[in-house]
Amino acid sequence: MKQHHYTITVQHITDKDGNSVNEPPLICDMPTHDNLADILAKTDTNIVSGNDALRLALGLKLLGELILENKNQAFFNDLAVHFGEIMKIVKGRKSFRQPEKE
């Protein structure tokens, strides 16, 4: 299957107390059948926007691709059922409850 290839880099900037951290970045390759820019453009801004939309899209794509690549393993096969339900909510094919306002 033809895939887009991305590199994901996570740089630890500060610790929980706000102190600078000098650690090497965490880097991983991410092959995916989708163009991430297209996915982000489709992210429902009624749910999240900006940086949170990017975090949501990347998190779901990372997990989703990992589930697809390892679907023959019991652990990922078990996750696939639940991930499918999450994706129905994200894509608007299933409703979700809005948090009650205080």
Phi, psi and omega in degrees: 000136176286139182222152168279149178237131180232159170242127178259127179238128177241120181249121176284113186267308179223155175277183184296343178263004178088006179280140177298145181240135179245080179235151175294150180291156172269125185231134174218153175273147180224097172279141178208149179280350181255153170276119185297328178297321177294318179299314181297321180297333181269353182298129184292109182289351173287340179268303178213163178215171176060227182299324180293325177295319178295316179299317179296311182298314180295316180299315180293319179294318179300311181292316182299315179294322178296320177297315180298317182292335185239030186298342180275355177268137186305316182302310183287328176297319177296320179293328185303321180299312182288322178297322177301319178294319177299315182294328175298320178293312182299320182276001176080015179271356180212140182280159175227154180280133174281141177297142179291140179278141182271000000 
